[in-house]
Amino acid sequence: MKHTALSHRGRTPAATVALYLGLALLSVIFLMPFYVMLRNSLMTEDRITELNWSWLPLPANFDNYKALFNDPSLPFGHALWNSLVIAVITAPVATLFGSMAGYALARIDVPFRGVVTVFIVGTLMIPASVTFVPTFLVVDALGGVNTQWGVIAPGLFNAFAVVLFRSFYLRFPPDLEEAGRIDGLGYLGVYIRIVLPNSITMIASLGALSFIESWNAFLWPLVIGQDPSSWTAQIALSTFLTSQTINLPGLFAGAVVTIVPLALMFLVAQRFIVQGITASGLKE
């Protein structure tokens, strides 16, 4: 085999080095805000606001984290629990509902199927702020204010997930479904035994995105959670920064604690997030 100056990918060694240096620089720029957040969470407010910059928070002040969970006026631990419960319930249920609705719109031939699809797509163009008042009135009438289910219920029906799953199932090989129907399976049986197991990549991708969206939600939980016992982590964080007071150490410590579940979710599901939209979803 002949050797050339080009690598097997068509790049010279100098180009490869430049590429990795560029990626390393971009990684540093991307991680810098997280470093500053962690650094400030281990410093006192005087050190955070001083003019002389120090790269390392020495000596580290872990009292910020102790104060975060020991403040009787701010149930931050309970707020984290509320966020976790809401995200853990919303993500799988909303993804499953989106998958079922998407499959029905893609495969079940019923009257006005196209009209329903257009209507669902049209709801994506409506700003969320427009639906806040009617949604709140409905949830309030059902007794959902200051409850976890009042935050969860409106997020269980995701039009974006329905549209993506419909596009995904339109490309799903019909031969697999026909084999199931030959074995006597109906639409539900085909969906559960054939379609759903071969949609794991798409389900994991949208499930991870739904978890992140639910965890980061602020406005709707703020409207529903009028009592501190029903606050989520994002609402609790907002109390550190008000027009009257600014608690920088508490704000940064709370931000570090709040971002840990998202970082773990991203590390676990990053492959699915990247591949979910374009993958075929079929097992090899």
C-alpha positions as CSV (number, residue, x, y, z in Angstrom):
1,M,0.0,0.0,0.0
2,K,1.4,3.4,-1.0
3,H,1.9,5.9,1.8
4,T,1.1,9.6,1.2
5,A,1.3,12.8,3.2
6,L,-2.4,12.7,3.7
7,S,-4.0,10.8,6.6
8,H,-6.7,8.2,6.0
9,R,-9.3,10.9,6.4
10,G,-7.6,13.2,3.8
11,R,-6.0,15.6,6.3
12,T,-2.4,16.4,6.8
13,P,-0.9,16.0,10.3
14,A,-0.7,19.8,10.6
15,A,-4.4,20.1,9.7
16,T,-5.2,17.4,12.3
17,V,-3.3,19.2,15.0
18,A,-4.9,22.5,14.1
19,L,-8.3,20.8,14.2
20,Y,-7.8,19.4,17.7
21,L,-6.4,22.7,18.9
22,G,-9.4,24.5,17.6
23,L,-11.7,21.9,19.3
24,A,-9.8,22.2,22.5
25,L,-10.1,26.0,22.4
26,L,-13.9,25.8,21.8
27,S,-14.2,23.3,24.7
28,V,-12.4,25.7,27.0
29,I,-14.7,28.5,25.9
30,F,-17.8,26.3,26.4
31,L,-16.7,25.1,29.9
32,M,-15.6,28.5,31.2
33,P,-19.0,29.6,32.4
34,F,-19.3,26.3,34.3
35,Y,-15.9,26.8,35.9
36,V,-16.8,30.4,36.9
37,M,-20.0,29.1,38.4
38,L,-18.2,26.4,40.4
39,R,-15.5,28.8,41.5
40,N,-17.9,31.4,42.7
41,S,-20.0,28.8,44.6
42,L,-16.9,28.2,46.8
43,M,-16.2,31.8,47.6
44,T,-17.7,34.5,49.9
45,E,-19.5,37.4,48.4
46,D,-16.7,39.8,49.1
47,R,-14.3,37.6,47.2
48,I,-16.7,37.2,44.3
49,T,-17.1,40.9,43.8
50,E,-13.4,41.9,44.5
51,L,-11.5,43.5,41.6
52,N,-8.5,41.1,41.9
53,W,-9.3,38.0,40.0
54,S,-8.2,34.6,41.4
55,W,-8.4,31.4,39.4
56,L,-8.7,29.1,42.4
57,P,-11.2,29.6,45.2
58,L,-8.7,29.1,48.0
59,P,-9.5,28.6,50.7
60,A,-12.7,26.9,49.5
61,N,-15.8,27.9,51.4
62,F,-18.3,25.0,51.5
63,D,-20.5,26.8,53.9
64,N,-22.4,28.1,50.9
65,Y,-23.7,24.6,50.2
66,K,-24.6,24.1,53.9
67,A,-26.5,27.3,54.0
68,L,-28.3,26.4,50.8
69,F,-30.0,23.4,52.4
70,N,-30.2,24.7,56.0
71,D,-32.1,27.9,55.3
72,P,-35.5,27.4,56.9
73,S,-37.1,30.2,54.8
74,L,-36.1,28.5,51.5
75,P,-36.8,24.7,51.3
76,F,-34.2,24.2,48.5
77,G,-34.0,20.4,49.1
78,H,-37.8,20.1,48.8
79,A,-37.7,22.3,45.6
80,L,-35.1,19.9,44.1
81,W,-37.4,17.0,44.9
82,N,-40.3,18.7,43.3
83,S,-38.3,19.3,40.1
84,L,-37.1,15.7,40.1
85,V,-40.6,14.2,40.5
86,I,-42.1,16.5,37.8
87,A,-39.3,15.7,35.3
88,V,-39.3,12.0,36.0
89,I,-43.0,11.7,35.5
90,T,-43.3,14.2,32.6
91,A,-40.5,12.9,30.4
92,P,-41.5,9.2,29.9
93,V,-45.3,9.9,29.9
94,A,-45.1,12.8,27.4
95,T,-42.7,10.8,25.2
96,L,-45.0,7.7,25.3
97,F,-48.1,9.8,24.4
98,G,-46.2,11.5,21.6
99,S,-45.1,8.1,20.2
100,M,-48.6,6.7,20.3
101,A,-50.2,9.7,18.7
102,G,-47.5,9.9,16.1
103,Y,-47.9,6.3,15.2
104,A,-51.7,6.7,14.9
105,L,-51.4,9.7,12.6
106,A,-48.8,7.9,10.5
107,R,-50.4,4.5,10.1
108,I,-54.1,4.4,11.1
109,D,-56.3,5.5,8.2
110,V,-59.1,7.4,9.9
111,P,-61.2,10.3,8.6
112,F,-59.8,13.8,8.9
113,R,-56.3,12.4,9.8
114,G,-54.7,15.1,7.7
115,V,-56.8,17.9,9.4
116,V,-55.8,16.7,12.8
117,T,-52.1,16.7,11.8
118,V,-52.4,20.2,10.5
119,F,-54.2,21.3,13.7
120,I,-51.4,19.8,15.8
121,V,-48.7,21.5,13.7
122,G,-50.6,24.8,14.0
123,T,-50.5,24.6,17.8
124,L,-46.7,24.9,17.6
125,M,-47.1,28.4,16.2
126,I,-49.1,29.6,19.2
127,P,-46.9,31.3,21.8
128,A,-47.1,29.5,25.2
129,S,-47.9,32.8,26.9
130,V,-51.2,32.9,25.0
131,T,-52.4,29.7,26.5
132,F,-51.3,30.4,30.1
133,V,-54.5,32.1,31.3
134,P,-57.0,29.5,29.9
135,T,-54.7,26.6,31.1
136,F,-54.4,28.2,34.5
137,L,-58.2,28.6,34.8
138,V,-58.7,24.9,33.9
139,V,-56.1,23.7,36.3
140,D,-57.3,26.0,39.1
141,A,-60.9,24.8,38.6
142,L,-59.6,21.2,39.0
143,G,-57.8,22.1,42.2
144,G,-54.3,21.9,40.7
145,V,-52.8,25.1,42.1
146,N,-49.9,24.4,44.5
147,T,-49.8,20.7,43.5
148,Q,-47.2,18.7,41.5
149,W,-49.9,17.3,39.2
150,G,-50.9,20.9,38.3
151,V,-47.4,21.4,36.9
152,I,-47.2,18.0,35.3
153,A,-50.6,17.7,33.5
154,P,-50.2,20.4,30.8
155,G,-46.8,19.1,29.9
156,L,-47.9,15.6,29.2
157,F,-49.2,16.4,25.7
158,N,-46.3,17.7,23.5
159,A,-47.2,18.6,20.0
160,F,-43.6,18.8,19.0
161,A,-43.0,15.2,20.0
162,V,-46.1,14.1,18.1
163,V,-44.9,15.7,14.9
164,L,-41.4,14.2,15.2
165,F,-42.8,10.7,15.9
166,R,-45.2,11.0,13.0
167,S,-42.3,11.8,10.6
168,F,-40.3,9.0,12.1
169,Y,-43.1,6.4,11.7
170,L,-43.8,7.4,8.2
171,R,-40.3,6.2,7.3
172,F,-40.7,3.0,9.4
173,P,-40.5,-0.1,7.1
174,P,-44.1,-1.3,6.6
175,D,-42.9,-4.9,5.9
176,L,-42.2,-5.4,9.6
177,E,-45.8,-4.3,10.5
178,E,-47.2,-6.6,7.8
179,A,-45.4,-9.5,9.3
180,G,-47.0,-8.8,12.6
181,R,-50.5,-8.5,11.0
182,I,-49.9,-11.9,9.4
183,D,-49.4,-13.3,12.9
184,G,-52.8,-11.9,13.9
185,L,-51.7,-8.6,15.6
186,G,-53.8,-5.5,15.4
187,Y,-52.6,-2.0,15.5
188,L,-52.0,-2.0,19.2
189,G,-50.2,-5.3,19.1
190,V,-48.0,-4.2,16.2
191,Y,-47.2,-1.0,18.0
192,I,-46.3,-2.7,21.3
193,R,-44.4,-5.7,20.0
194,I,-42.8,-4.4,16.8
195,V,-42.8,-0.7,16.5
196,L,-42.1,0.4,20.1
197,P,-39.0,-1.9,20.6
198,N,-37.5,-0.5,17.3
199,S,-38.1,3.1,18.3
200,I,-35.8,3.1,21.4
201,T,-33.3,5.6,19.9
202,M,-36.0,8.1,19.1
203,I,-37.8,7.6,22.4
204,A,-34.6,8.0,24.4
205,S,-33.7,11.1,22.5
206,L,-37.0,12.9,23.0
207,G,-37.3,11.5,26.5
208,A,-33.9,13.1,27.4
209,L,-34.9,16.4,25.8
210,S,-38.3,16.3,27.6
211,F,-36.5,15.7,30.9
212,I,-34.3,18.7,30.4
213,E,-37.2,20.9,29.4
214,S,-39.2,19.9,32.4
215,W,-36.3,20.4,34.8
216,N,-35.6,23.9,33.4
217,A,-39.3,25.0,33.3
218,F,-39.8,28.2,35.2
219,L,-42.8,30.3,34.1
220,W,-45.6,27.6,34.4
221,P,-44.3,26.2,37.7
222,L,-44.1,29.8,39.0
223,V,-47.7,30.4,38.1
224,I,-49.0,27.2,39.7
225,G,-46.6,27.0,42.6
226,Q,-47.8,30.0,44.7
227,D,-46.8,28.3,48.0
228,P,-43.1,27.7,48.8
229,S,-43.8,24.0,49.5
230,S,-44.7,23.6,45.8
231,W,-41.7,25.5,44.3
232,T,-39.3,23.9,41.9
233,A,-35.6,24.3,41.9
234,Q,-35.7,27.0,39.2
235,I,-38.1,29.1,41.3
236,A,-36.0,28.6,44.4
237,L,-33.0,29.8,42.5
238,S,-34.8,33.0,41.5
239,T,-35.2,34.0,45.1
240,F,-31.5,34.6,45.4
241,L,-31.7,37.4,42.9
242,T,-34.4,40.0,43.5
243,S,-34.8,43.7,43.2
244,Q,-34.1,44.1,47.0
245,T,-31.4,41.6,47.6
246,I,-28.7,39.7,45.8
247,N,-27.2,36.5,47.3
248,L,-24.4,35.7,45.0
249,P,-22.9,32.8,46.9
250,G,-26.3,31.1,47.4
251,L,-27.1,31.7,43.7
252,F,-24.0,30.1,42.4
253,A,-24.1,27.2,44.9
254,G,-27.7,26.6,43.9
255,A,-26.9,26.7,40.2
256,V,-24.2,24.1,40.7
257,V,-26.5,21.8,42.5
258,T,-29.3,22.3,40.0
259,I,-27.2,21.6,37.0
260,V,-25.8,18.3,38.2
261,P,-28.9,16.2,37.2
262,L,-28.8,17.9,33.7
263,A,-25.1,17.1,33.3
264,L,-25.7,13.5,34.2
265,M,-28.7,13.2,31.9
266,F,-26.6,14.7,29.0
267,L,-23.7,12.4,29.6
268,V,-25.9,9.4,29.6
269,A,-28.2,10.4,26.7
270,Q,-25.9,12.5,24.5
271,R,-25.5,9.7,21.9
272,F,-29.3,9.3,21.7
273,I,-29.8,13.1,21.4
274,V,-27.4,13.3,18.5
275,Q,-28.7,10.2,16.7
276,G,-32.3,10.3,17.6
277,I,-33.6,12.6,14.9
278,T,-31.8,11.0,12.0
279,A,-31.5,7.3,13.1
280,S,-33.8,4.7,11.6
281,G,-34.5,3.2,14.9
282,L,-34.2,-0.3,13.6
283,K,-32.2,-3.0,15.5
284,E,-29.4,-4.6,13.6
